[in-house]
Amino acid sequence: MKKVFSLIAALVLAIAIQAQTMNVVVGSVTYQFPAATAGDMNYTDGTTLTVLGKTFAVSDIDKIYIDATDVTNNQVSVSYSGTSATVSVAGNVAQYVTPTVSGAHVSIEQSNTDAVDDDEITYSLMGTTTDGEFSLSGSYKCTVSLAGVTLTNPSGAAINITNKKRIQISAKNGTVNTLTDGTGGSQSGCIYSKGQIQLQGNGTLNVYGYTKHAVKSGDYITVKNLTLNILAAANDGINCNGYFQMKSGTVSISGVGDDGIQCDLDGTTSTGETTGHEDEDSGNIYLEDGTLTVSTTAAATKGIKAAGDLKVSGGTISVTTTGAGAYDSDERDAKGCAALKSDANMTISGGTLTLKSTGTGGKCIKADGILTISDGTITATTTGSIYRYSNSITASPKAIKSTGAMKITGGTIVASAQSHEAIETKSTLDISGGYIYAYSSDDAVNSAGHMTITGGYVMGNSSGNDGLDANGNLYIKGGTVFAICSGSPEVGIDANTEGGYKLYITGGTVVAIGGLENGSSISGVTAKQASSYSKGSTYALYNDGSLALAFKVPSNSRMGSGMVVVTSGTPTLSSGATGSGTTFWNGYGYSSATGGSAVTLSDYSSGGGNQPGGGGGPGPGPGPGPGGW
C-alpha cells in the first residue's frame, strides 16, 4: 500500500505542475510523459497504471519521479556505458515500443503504424560498450540515429534489424560512430537489416565486420551525405539485394575478404530499373555523386560488382584490386579481379574514375553485356600477367573489356595494359566521340566484330602487336586516329583480311606508324607515306594548310616502320614542331603546334601493309599487297 500511496502522490503532482515531465522507471527503461500531454491516467485496482495508452503493472515499476526534462516526441534514446545500457522512451510512442535490456544488449519490439504524430520513431544511440548490441523487430519504417556511439558485439551484429521495412541509419552531424562485430558468429553483417537501408547523415560511421559482411541488407541500400569507412569485412564490405545507390557522401572500403560492394537480385527475375526505383529488384548499382574509394586484395575479387547493370553518372571513384586470378569450380572457368564488374550492361556518363588491377588476369572494367561510355574521365590500368589454371583455362588481363558491344560517344579514357589488350570487346566497337588513349603490349584496341570510328580522338599504342585491330571490317569515317604497331608482321591499323574483311577509310584524320592493313579501301581522302620518323619527336599534320593534328611519337622499344598519314585534302607533315594548347592522349596529342621542318611524303597507293622492318628510323616503303585502292 505504501507503493500505491506514493504513486498516487506522484500522479497528483504531475497534474499540478504542467511544465514538468513524469518519469516512469521499469528496470533500465525510463518512460517520459510530459505532464501537459499526459491526459487522463488510469490507475486500476491498485495493479495497473495506464498513461497515453501504455499500461504498466504496478509491481514492475521501480519508481516514478518528476523533473524538468524536455522530451522529444517520437524519440527513443539508448545510452551505452560499459557493460550496461539505459533506454528512455518518449511518452507519445511508449505504447508502441517494448524494450528489453540485458547488460548492454538492447532489444526493441516496435508495433505502431508508419507514423506517430506525423513522424516515424527515431532510435538515438550514444555511449560506449565492448559487449552490447541494438536489435529491432517489427514491421514499420523508422530511423536509427547514431549520436556518438561506439558499439561492439562480440557474439553477433552490432545493429540487427529484422524489420523488413525501410530503415534510415543516420550519423548525426559532427559525431564519430564505430560499430564492430565479433568473429565466429552467425550474423550476416555487423550492420544487418532484413529490409531496405538508407545510410545517411553528416557524421562519420566506421564499421568492422569480422564474421561476414560489414553492411548487409536483404533489400536495397542507398548512401547520402554520410562519411562511411568500412575498415574490415570477412566477406563483402557492402552486400545487398535489389539495388545499390550512392547519391553523395564519402565511402571508403578496405580490409575486405571478398568484394567491396556487391548487389544481387532479391528474387529470381529482374524488374529492371523502375521509375524512382519504386519496388525495384534489378541487381543494379547506381553511382551518382560523392567520393568512393575501394580496395580489395583477395583472389578474383571485384571492387564493385552488380548482378544487373552498373551505371556511373558522377562522383569521384577510385578502385584498386591486387588479388591474383583463381579457378571458379562452379563455372569451371578461370576468373580474375575486376575494379568494376557488371553481369549485364554498364553505362558511364560522368564522374572521374581511377581504376587499377595489379593481379594476374585482372581487369579494370568488365561488362558481360553492352558497355556504353558517353562522358566522364576514366583512367584504367592493369599491370598483371595472364592467369593460368591450365593450358586451356586462363584469364587474361584487360584494362577495359565488354562481352557485348562497346559504344563510346564521349569522355576521356586512358587505358593501359602491360599484357593483352587495353580495350577489347567480344562484339562490335563504335566510337563517335571522346578522347581515347590505349596502350598495350598486345593489340591496344581490339574488337571481335566490326569496328567503326566516326568521330572523337583515338590513339592505339601497341609495343607488341597492332594499334587498332578488328576481327571484322574496320571503318574510319571521321574523327582523328593515331595508331602505332610493334613492327612486322603487325600494322598500325588492322582488319581481318584473312577472314574476308577489310579496312575502309572514307574520312577523318589518320596517322599510322607501321602502315595499314593489306588491301585497304581508301576513298574520299588522301593517303601519304613518310618513309621514316623519329621516336619522341613532335609532328604537325596539316590538311590543305590547316592544322589537323599535332602529335608526339612514342619511344617504344619495338615500333613499325614508316608512317602513313591520311586527311580529307592534301596532307603535309612537319617534324620537330612544338606542341601546345590542350593536351590529350596521355600527353601524346596537342591542339596547337608551331615550327618544325617539312617531311617528304610520297603517295601511298599500293595497298601495302604488314611491313617488314624495325621502325623508329628509315625503313622500307610499303610492300605490295592484294587489292589496293
C-alpha positions as CSV (number, residue, x, y, z in Angstrom):
1,M,0.0,0.0,0.0
2,K,2.9,2.3,0.6
3,K,4.0,2.0,-3.0
4,V,0.4,2.7,-4.1
5,F,0.1,5.9,-2.0
6,S,3.5,7.1,-3.3
7,L,2.3,6.5,-6.9
8,I,-0.9,8.4,-6.3
9,A,1.0,11.4,-4.9
10,A,3.3,11.4,-7.9
11,L,0.4,11.5,-10.3
12,V,-1.3,14.4,-8.4
13,L,2.0,16.3,-8.6
14,A,2.3,15.6,-12.3
15,I,-1.1,17.1,-12.9
16,A,-0.5,20.1,-10.7
17,I,2.9,21.0,-12.3
18,Q,2.1,21.2,-16.0
19,A,5.6,22.2,-17.1
20,Q,7.2,19.1,-15.7
21,T,7.8,15.5,-17.0
22,M,6.7,12.4,-15.2
23,N,9.3,9.6,-15.5
24,V,8.2,6.0,-15.0
25,V,11.1,3.7,-14.5
26,V,10.9,0.0,-15.2
27,G,14.3,-1.7,-14.8
28,S,16.8,0.0,-17.2
29,V,13.9,1.7,-19.2
30,T,12.5,5.2,-18.4
31,Y,9.2,6.2,-20.0
32,Q,8.9,10.0,-20.1
33,F,5.5,11.6,-20.1
34,P,5.2,15.4,-20.4
35,A,2.5,16.5,-17.9
36,A,1.0,18.8,-20.4
37,T,0.2,15.9,-22.8
38,A,-0.3,13.0,-20.4
39,G,-4.1,13.4,-20.2
40,D,-6.1,11.0,-18.1
41,M,-4.0,8.4,-16.3
42,N,-6.0,5.3,-15.3
43,Y,-5.0,3.6,-12.1
44,T,-6.9,0.3,-11.9
45,D,-7.5,-1.9,-8.8
46,G,-4.1,-1.0,-7.5
47,T,-2.4,-3.3,-10.1
48,T,-2.0,-1.3,-13.3
49,L,-1.3,2.2,-14.4
50,T,-2.1,3.4,-18.0
51,V,-0.6,6.6,-19.4
52,L,-1.0,7.6,-23.1
53,G,-2.1,4.1,-24.0
54,K,0.9,2.5,-22.2
55,T,-0.1,0.1,-19.4
56,F,2.3,-0.7,-16.6
57,A,2.0,-3.4,-14.0
58,V,2.5,-1.5,-10.7
59,S,4.6,-4.4,-9.5
60,D,7.1,-3.7,-12.4
61,I,7.5,0.0,-11.6
62,D,10.7,0.7,-9.7
63,K,10.0,4.4,-9.2
64,I,8.2,7.5,-10.6
65,Y,9.7,10.9,-10.4
66,I,9.1,14.4,-11.7
67,D,11.8,16.6,-13.3
68,A,12.1,19.3,-15.9
69,T,13.4,17.0,-18.7
70,D,12.5,18.2,-22.2
71,V,11.0,15.3,-24.1
72,T,11.4,14.9,-27.9
73,N,8.4,13.3,-29.3
74,N,8.9,10.1,-31.3
75,Q,12.3,9.5,-29.9
76,V,13.8,6.5,-28.1
77,S,17.3,7.1,-26.6
78,V,19.7,4.3,-25.9
79,S,22.7,5.1,-23.9
80,Y,25.6,2.6,-23.5
81,S,28.1,2.7,-20.7
82,G,30.5,-0.2,-20.2
83,T,28.6,-3.4,-19.5
84,S,25.1,-1.7,-19.2
85,A,22.7,0.3,-21.2
86,T,19.7,2.5,-20.4
87,V,16.7,3.4,-22.5
88,S,14.5,6.5,-22.5
89,V,11.2,6.4,-24.3
90,A,9.1,9.4,-25.3
91,G,5.6,9.2,-23.8
92,N,3.8,9.6,-27.2
93,V,5.3,6.4,-28.5
94,A,5.5,4.4,-25.3
95,Q,2.6,2.2,-26.2
96,Y,4.3,1.2,-29.4
97,V,7.8,0.3,-28.1
98,T,8.7,-2.6,-25.9
99,P,12.4,-2.6,-24.9
100,T,14.3,-5.5,-23.3
101,V,17.7,-4.7,-21.8
102,S,20.2,-7.4,-20.7
103,G,23.5,-5.7,-19.7
104,A,24.3,-3.6,-22.8
105,H,22.3,-5.7,-25.1
106,V,19.2,-3.8,-26.1
107,S,16.3,-5.4,-28.0
108,I,13.2,-3.4,-29.0
109,E,10.0,-4.5,-30.5
110,Q,8.1,-1.8,-32.4
111,S,4.4,-2.1,-33.0
112,N,3.0,1.1,-34.4
113,T,1.6,2.5,-37.6
114,D,4.1,4.0,-40.1
115,A,3.8,7.5,-38.5
116,V,3.1,8.7,-34.9
117,D,2.2,12.4,-34.7
118,D,3.1,12.7,-38.4
119,D,6.6,11.3,-37.9
120,E,8.3,8.0,-37.6
121,I,10.1,6.7,-34.5
122,T,13.7,7.6,-34.1
123,Y,16.1,5.5,-32.0
124,S,19.1,7.5,-30.9
125,L,22.2,5.5,-29.9
126,M,25.1,7.0,-27.9
127,G,27.8,5.9,-25.5
128,T,30.4,3.1,-25.5
129,T,30.3,-0.6,-24.8
130,T,32.5,-3.6,-25.7
131,D,29.7,-6.1,-25.2
132,G,26.4,-4.8,-26.4
133,E,24.0,-4.5,-29.4
134,F,21.0,-2.8,-30.7
135,S,18.3,-5.2,-32.1
136,L,15.0,-4.1,-33.5
137,S,11.9,-6.1,-34.6
138,G,8.6,-5.0,-36.0
139,S,7.2,-4.1,-39.4
140,Y,7.3,-0.3,-39.7
141,K,9.7,2.3,-41.0
142,C,11.9,4.1,-38.6
143,T,15.2,5.9,-38.1
144,V,18.3,4.8,-36.2
145,S,20.3,7.9,-35.3
146,L,23.9,7.4,-34.4
147,A,24.7,10.2,-32.0
148,G,28.3,9.3,-31.0
149,V,28.2,5.6,-30.3
150,T,31.0,3.0,-30.1
151,L,29.2,-0.4,-30.1
152,T,30.9,-3.8,-30.2
153,N,29.0,-7.1,-30.1
154,P,31.5,-10.0,-29.8
155,S,28.8,-12.6,-30.4
156,G,26.5,-11.0,-33.1
157,A,25.6,-8.0,-35.2
158,A,26.2,-4.6,-33.6
159,I,22.9,-3.4,-35.2
160,N,20.4,-6.2,-36.1
161,I,17.1,-5.2,-37.7
162,T,14.6,-7.9,-38.6
163,N,12.1,-5.3,-39.7
164,K,11.7,-5.7,-43.4
165,K,10.6,-2.0,-43.9
166,R,12.8,0.9,-44.9
167,I,15.3,1.8,-42.1
168,Q,17.2,5.1,-42.1
169,I,20.6,4.8,-40.4
170,S,21.8,8.3,-39.8
171,A,25.1,9.5,-38.3
172,K,24.4,12.8,-36.5
173,N,26.3,15.8,-37.7
174,G,29.7,16.2,-36.0
175,T,29.7,12.7,-34.4
176,V,32.1,9.8,-35.0
177,N,30.4,6.4,-34.6
178,T,32.1,2.9,-34.6
179,L,30.3,-0.4,-35.0
180,T,32.1,-3.8,-34.6
181,D,31.0,-7.4,-34.5
182,G,33.0,-10.4,-33.4
183,T,34.3,-13.5,-35.1
184,G,32.6,-16.8,-35.3
185,G,29.0,-15.6,-35.1
186,S,26.1,-16.4,-37.4
187,Q,25.2,-12.8,-38.3
188,S,25.2,-11.7,-42.0
189,G,26.8,-8.4,-41.2
190,C,28.0,-6.0,-38.5
191,I,25.0,-3.9,-39.6
192,Y,22.2,-6.1,-40.8
193,S,18.7,-5.2,-41.9
194,K,16.2,-7.6,-43.4
195,G,14.7,-4.6,-45.3
196,Q,16.0,-1.5,-47.0
197,I,18.8,0.6,-45.5
198,Q,19.2,4.3,-46.2
199,L,22.7,5.2,-44.9
200,Q,22.8,9.0,-44.4
201,G,23.7,11.9,-42.2
202,N,26.6,14.4,-41.9
203,G,28.5,12.4,-39.4
204,T,31.1,9.6,-39.6
205,L,30.4,5.9,-39.4
206,N,33.2,3.3,-39.1
207,V,32.3,-0.4,-39.5
208,Y,34.2,-3.6,-38.8
209,G,32.6,-6.8,-39.9
210,Y,34.6,-9.8,-38.7
211,T,32.1,-12.6,-39.3
212,K,30.8,-11.9,-42.7
213,H,29.8,-8.6,-44.4
214,A,30.3,-5.2,-42.9
215,V,26.9,-3.9,-44.0
216,K,24.2,-6.3,-45.2
217,S,20.7,-5.6,-46.4
218,G,18.1,-8.1,-47.6
219,D,16.9,-5.3,-49.9
220,Y,18.3,-2.1,-51.4
221,I,21.0,0.2,-49.8
222,T,21.4,3.9,-50.5
223,V,24.1,6.3,-49.3
224,K,23.7,10.1,-49.0
225,N,26.0,12.7,-47.3
226,L,27.4,10.2,-44.9
227,T,31.2,9.6,-44.3
228,L,31.3,5.8,-44.2
229,N,34.5,3.9,-43.6
230,I,34.4,0.2,-43.9
231,L,37.6,-0.9,-42.3
232,A,37.2,-4.7,-42.2
233,A,34.9,-7.4,-43.5
234,A,35.4,-11.1,-43.6
235,N,33.4,-11.1,-46.9
236,D,32.0,-8.1,-48.8
237,G,32.2,-4.6,-47.5
238,I,28.6,-3.8,-48.6
239,N,26.2,-6.6,-49.7
240,C,22.6,-6.0,-50.7
241,N,19.8,-7.2,-52.9
242,G,17.5,-5.2,-55.2
243,Y,19.8,-2.3,-56.0
244,F,22.6,-0.1,-54.5
245,Q,22.6,3.7,-55.0
246,M,25.3,6.2,-53.9
247,K,23.8,9.7,-54.1
248,S,26.5,11.6,-52.3
249,G,28.9,11.4,-49.3
250,T,32.3,9.8,-48.9
251,V,32.6,6.0,-48.8
252,S,35.9,4.2,-48.2
253,I,36.1,0.4,-48.2
254,S,39.2,-1.6,-47.4
255,G,40.3,-4.7,-45.4
256,V,37.7,-6.9,-47.1
257,G,38.0,-10.6,-47.7
258,D,35.8,-10.6,-50.8
259,D,34.1,-7.8,-52.9
260,G,34.0,-4.2,-51.9
261,I,30.3,-3.7,-53.0
262,Q,28.1,-6.5,-54.3
263,C,24.5,-6.2,-55.3
264,D,22.4,-9.2,-56.2
265,L,18.8,-9.8,-57.2
266,D,16.4,-10.3,-54.3
267,G,14.3,-12.7,-56.3
268,T,14.9,-14.7,-59.5
269,T,13.5,-12.3,-62.1
270,S,14.7,-8.7,-62.6
271,T,12.3,-5.8,-62.7
272,G,14.9,-3.7,-64.5
273,E,15.2,-0.1,-63.5
274,T,11.9,1.4,-62.3
275,T,10.7,5.0,-62.0
276,G,12.1,6.4,-58.8
277,H,13.4,2.8,-58.1
278,E,10.0,2.0,-56.7
279,D,9.7,-1.7,-55.9
280,E,12.9,-2.3,-57.9
281,D,14.7,-5.6,-57.9
282,S,17.3,-5.2,-60.6
283,G,20.7,-6.1,-59.1
284,N,21.7,-2.6,-60.5
285,I,24.3,-0.3,-59.0
286,Y,24.0,3.4,-59.4
287,L,26.9,5.7,-58.7
288,E,25.7,9.2,-59.0
289,D,27.9,11.5,-56.9
290,G,30.2,11.6,-53.9
291,T,33.6,10.1,-53.3
292,L,34.0,6.3,-53.4
293,T,37.3,4.6,-52.7
294,V,37.5,0.8,-52.7
295,S,40.4,-1.6,-52.3
296,T,40.3,-5.4,-52.5
297,T,43.2,-7.9,-52.0
298,A,41.7,-11.4,-52.3
299,A,41.9,-13.6,-55.4
300,A,39.3,-12.9,-58.1
301,T,37.5,-10.3,-56.1
302,K,35.6,-7.3,-57.5
303,G,35.8,-3.8,-56.3
304,I,32.2,-3.1,-57.3
305,K,30.0,-5.9,-58.6
306,A,26.4,-5.7,-60.0
307,A,24.3,-8.7,-60.8
308,G,22.4,-6.4,-63.1
309,D,23.5,-3.1,-64.7
310,L,26.2,-0.8,-63.4
311,K,25.6,2.9,-64.0
312,V,28.1,5.6,-63.3
313,S,26.8,9.2,-63.8
314,G,29.0,11.2,-61.4
315,G,31.3,11.3,-58.4
316,T,35.0,10.6,-57.8
317,I,35.6,6.8,-57.9
318,S,38.9,5.1,-57.1
319,V,39.1,1.3,-57.1
320,T,42.2,-0.9,-56.8
321,T,42.3,-4.7,-56.9
322,T,45.6,-6.5,-56.1
323,G,44.4,-10.1,-55.9
324,A,45.5,-12.9,-58.3
325,G,43.3,-14.9,-60.6
326,A,41.6,-18.0,-59.4
327,Y,39.7,-21.0,-60.7
328,D,35.9,-21.0,-60.3
329,S,34.9,-24.6,-59.7
330,D,31.2,-23.8,-60.1
331,E,31.6,-22.3,-63.6
332,R,34.7,-24.3,-64.4
333,D,36.5,-21.2,-65.6
334,A,39.4,-19.0,-64.6
335,K,38.5,-15.6,-63.1
336,G,40.5,-12.5,-62.4
337,C,39.8,-9.5,-60.2
338,A,37.9,-6.5,-61.6
339,A,37.6,-3.0,-60.4
340,L,34.1,-2.6,-61.9
341,K,32.1,-5.6,-62.9
342,S,28.5,-6.0,-64.3
343,D,26.8,-9.2,-65.1
344,A,24.7,-7.2,-67.6
345,N,25.3,-3.8,-69.1
346,M,27.5,-1.0,-67.9
347,T,27.0,2.7,-68.6
348,I,29.4,5.5,-67.7
349,S,28.0,9.0,-68.4
350,G,30.1,11.1,-65.9
351,G,32.4,11.1,-63.0
352,T,36.1,10.7,-62.5
353,L,37.2,7.1,-62.4
354,T,40.7,5.9,-61.4
355,L,40.8,2.1,-61.7
356,K,43.7,-0.2,-61.2
357,S,44.2,-4.0,-61.2
358,T,47.6,-5.5,-60.5
359,G,47.0,-9.2,-60.1
360,T,47.1,-11.9,-62.7
361,G,44.1,-11.9,-65.0
362,G,42.8,-8.7,-63.6
363,K,40.6,-6.1,-65.3
364,C,39.6,-2.6,-64.6
365,I,36.2,-2.6,-66.3
366,K,34.4,-5.8,-67.2
367,A,30.8,-5.8,-68.6
368,D,29.2,-9.0,-69.6
369,G,26.7,-7.1,-71.7
370,I,26.9,-3.8,-73.6
371,L,29.4,-1.1,-72.4
372,T,28.5,2.5,-73.2
373,I,30.7,5.5,-72.4
374,S,29.3,8.9,-73.1
375,D,31.2,11.2,-70.6
376,G,33.5,11.2,-67.6
377,T,37.2,10.8,-67.1
378,I,38.5,7.2,-66.9
379,T,42.0,6.0,-66.1
380,A,42.2,2.2,-66.2
381,T,45.5,0.5,-65.6
382,T,46.2,-3.3,-65.4
383,T,49.8,-4.4,-64.7
384,G,49.3,-8.2,-64.1
385,S,50.1,-11.0,-66.5
386,I,47.8,-13.9,-67.7
387,Y,46.4,-16.2,-65.0
388,R,46.8,-19.9,-66.0
389,Y,44.9,-22.6,-64.2
390,S,45.7,-25.0,-67.1
391,N,46.8,-24.6,-70.7
392,S,43.2,-24.3,-71.8
393,I,41.7,-22.5,-68.8
394,T,43.1,-19.0,-68.4
395,A,42.1,-15.4,-67.5
396,S,43.8,-12.6,-69.5
397,P,44.3,-9.1,-68.0
398,K,42.5,-6.2,-69.8
399,A,42.0,-2.6,-68.9
400,I,38.5,-2.3,-70.4
401,K,36.5,-5.3,-71.7
402,S,33.0,-6.0,-72.7
403,T,31.4,-9.2,-73.9
404,G,28.6,-7.3,-75.7
405,A,29.0,-4.3,-77.9
406,M,31.1,-1.3,-76.9
407,K,29.9,2.2,-77.7
408,I,32.0,5.3,-76.9
409,T,30.4,8.7,-77.7
410,G,32.4,11.0,-75.3
411,G,34.6,11.3,-72.2
412,T,38.3,11.0,-71.7
413,I,39.7,7.4,-71.5
414,V,43.3,6.4,-70.7
415,A,43.6,2.6,-70.8
416,S,46.8,0.7,-70.2
417,A,47.5,-3.0,-70.0
418,Q,51.0,-4.4,-69.7
419,S,50.0,-7.6,-71.4
420,H,47.0,-8.4,-73.6
421,E,44.5,-5.8,-75.0
422,A,43.9,-2.5,-73.3
423,I,40.4,-2.1,-74.8
424,E,38.6,-5.1,-76.0
425,T,35.1,-6.1,-77.0
426,K,33.9,-9.6,-77.9
427,S,31.4,-7.9,-80.2
428,T,31.4,-4.6,-82.2
429,L,33.1,-1.4,-81.3
430,D,31.6,2.0,-82.3
431,I,33.4,5.3,-81.5
432,S,31.8,8.6,-82.3
433,G,33.4,10.9,-79.7
434,G,35.7,11.4,-76.8
435,Y,39.4,11.2,-76.2
436,I,40.7,7.7,-76.1
437,Y,44.3,6.6,-75.4
438,A,45.0,2.8,-75.2
439,Y,48.4,1.3,-74.6
440,S,49.3,-2.4,-74.5
441,S,52.0,-4.9,-75.4
442,D,49.2,-6.7,-77.3
443,D,46.6,-5.0,-79.5
444,A,45.9,-1.6,-78.0
445,V,42.3,-1.6,-79.2
446,N,40.6,-4.8,-80.4
447,S,37.1,-5.9,-81.5
448,A,35.9,-9.4,-82.2
449,G,33.4,-7.9,-84.7
450,H,33.3,-4.8,-86.8
451,M,35.0,-1.6,-85.6
452,T,33.6,1.8,-86.7
453,I,35.1,5.2,-85.9
454,T,33.0,8.2,-87.0
455,G,34.3,10.9,-84.5
456,G,36.4,11.5,-81.5
457,Y,40.2,11.2,-80.9
458,V,41.5,7.6,-80.8
459,M,45.1,6.6,-80.1
460,G,46.1,2.9,-80.1
461,N,49.7,2.5,-79.0
462,S,51.0,-1.1,-79.1
463,S,54.5,-2.2,-78.2
464,G,53.8,-5.8,-79.2
465,N,51.0,-6.0,-81.7
466,D,48.6,-3.9,-83.7
467,G,47.5,-0.4,-82.7
468,L,43.9,-1.0,-83.8
469,D,42.7,-4.4,-84.7
470,A,39.2,-5.5,-85.9
471,N,38.4,-9.2,-86.5
472,G,35.7,-8.0,-88.8
473,N,35.7,-4.9,-91.0
474,L,37.3,-1.7,-89.7
475,Y,35.6,1.5,-90.8
476,I,37.1,5.0,-90.3
477,K,34.6,7.6,-91.5
478,G,35.6,10.5,-89.3
479,G,37.4,11.5,-86.2
480,T,41.2,11.6,-85.5
481,V,43.1,8.3,-85.3
482,F,46.8,7.7,-84.3
483,A,47.9,4.1,-84.3
484,I,51.3,2.5,-83.6
485,C,52.2,-1.1,-84.1
486,S,55.3,-3.1,-82.9
487,G,56.7,-3.9,-86.4
488,S,56.3,-6.6,-89.0
489,P,54.1,-8.6,-89.4
490,E,51.8,-6.2,-87.4
491,V,50.4,-3.0,-88.7
492,G,49.1,0.2,-87.2
493,I,45.5,-0.4,-88.3
494,D,44.5,-4.0,-88.9
495,A,41.3,-5.6,-90.3
496,N,40.7,-9.3,-90.7
497,T,41.6,-9.8,-94.3
498,E,42.2,-13.5,-93.6
499,G,38.6,-13.7,-92.8
500,G,37.5,-11.8,-95.9
501,Y,37.1,-8.4,-94.2
502,K,38.8,-5.1,-95.0
503,L,39.9,-1.7,-93.6
504,Y,37.8,1.1,-95.1
505,I,38.9,4.8,-94.7
506,T,36.4,7.3,-96.1
507,G,37.0,10.3,-93.8
508,G,38.8,11.7,-90.7
509,T,42.4,12.3,-90.0
510,V,44.7,9.2,-89.6
511,V,48.3,8.6,-88.6
512,A,49.5,5.0,-88.7
513,I,53.0,4.0,-87.7
514,G,53.6,0.6,-89.3
515,G,51.2,1.2,-92.1
516,L,47.7,0.0,-92.9
517,E,46.3,-3.5,-93.5
518,N,46.8,-5.0,-96.9
519,G,44.0,-4.5,-99.4
520,S,42.6,-1.4,-97.5
521,S,40.0,0.6,-99.3
522,I,40.6,4.4,-99.2
523,S,38.2,6.7,-100.8
524,G,37.3,10.4,-100.5
525,V,40.6,11.1,-98.6
526,T,44.3,11.3,-99.5
527,A,46.9,8.9,-98.0
528,K,50.7,9.7,-98.0
529,Q,53.7,7.8,-96.8
530,A,56.7,9.1,-94.8
531,S,59.5,6.5,-95.1
532,S,60.9,7.4,-91.7
533,Y,60.1,9.1,-88.4
534,S,61.9,9.9,-85.1
535,K,60.9,8.5,-81.8
536,G,60.0,11.1,-79.2
537,S,59.6,13.8,-81.9
538,T,56.6,16.1,-82.2
539,Y,54.9,16.3,-85.6
540,A,52.3,18.7,-87.0
541,L,50.0,17.3,-89.7
542,Y,48.2,19.8,-91.9
543,N,45.2,19.4,-94.1
544,D,45.3,21.8,-97.0
545,G,47.4,24.1,-94.9
546,S,45.2,24.0,-91.7
547,L,46.5,22.1,-88.7
548,A,44.7,18.8,-88.5
549,L,46.7,17.2,-85.6
550,A,49.8,17.8,-83.5
551,F,51.2,14.6,-82.0
552,K,54.3,13.1,-80.3
553,V,55.6,9.8,-81.5
554,P,56.2,7.3,-78.6
555,S,59.6,5.8,-77.9
556,N,58.6,2.1,-77.7
557,S,61.4,-0.4,-78.0
558,R,59.6,-2.0,-80.9
559,M,57.8,0.0,-83.5
560,G,56.7,-0.4,-87.0
561,S,58.5,1.2,-89.9
562,G,57.2,4.1,-91.9
563,M,54.4,6.5,-91.2
564,V,51.1,6.8,-93.2
565,V,49.0,9.9,-92.9
566,V,45.5,10.4,-94.2
567,T,43.4,13.6,-94.4
568,S,40.4,14.7,-96.4
569,G,42.5,17.2,-98.5
570,T,46.2,17.4,-99.2
571,P,48.3,16.3,-96.2
572,T,51.6,17.9,-95.3
573,L,53.8,17.0,-92.3
574,S,56.4,18.8,-90.3
575,S,58.9,17.3,-87.8
576,G,60.3,18.8,-84.7
577,A,57.3,21.0,-84.1
578,T,56.4,22.4,-80.7
579,G,53.1,21.1,-79.4
580,S,50.9,23.4,-77.3
581,G,47.4,24.2,-76.2
582,T,45.1,21.4,-75.0
583,T,46.8,18.1,-74.5
584,F,45.2,14.7,-74.8
585,W,46.1,11.0,-75.4
586,N,48.0,10.9,-72.2
587,G,50.2,13.8,-73.4
588,Y,50.8,12.5,-77.0
589,G,48.3,14.8,-78.6
590,Y,48.1,18.6,-78.8
591,S,45.5,21.1,-80.1
592,S,48.1,23.5,-81.4
593,A,51.7,23.4,-82.8
594,T,54.3,25.8,-84.2
595,G,57.5,25.4,-86.2
596,G,59.1,22.2,-87.4
597,S,60.8,21.0,-90.6
598,A,58.9,19.7,-93.7
599,V,58.8,15.9,-94.1
600,T,58.9,14.5,-97.6
601,L,55.7,12.5,-98.3
602,S,55.2,10.0,-101.1
603,D,52.0,8.6,-102.5
604,Y,50.7,5.6,-100.6
605,S,48.6,3.8,-103.1
606,S,49.7,0.2,-103.5
607,G,47.6,-1.3,-100.7
608,G,50.7,-2.2,-98.7
609,G,50.6,-3.3,-95.1
610,N,52.2,-5.8,-92.8
611,Q,55.5,-4.1,-93.5
612,P,58.8,-5.6,-92.6
613,G,61.4,-3.5,-90.7
614,G,62.0,-2.4,-87.2
615,G,60.6,1.2,-87.1
616,G,61.9,4.2,-85.3
617,G,64.0,5.3,-88.3
618,P,64.4,4.8,-92.0
619,G,62.7,1.7,-93.3
620,P,61.4,0.2,-96.5
621,G,58.4,1.6,-98.1
622,P,55.1,-0.2,-98.4
623,G,55.3,-3.6,-99.9
624,P,52.9,-5.0,-102.4
625,G,49.6,-6.1,-101.1
626,P,46.4,-7.7,-102.5
627,G,43.7,-5.4,-103.7
628,G,44.9,-1.8,-103.4
629,W,42.7,1.2,-103.9
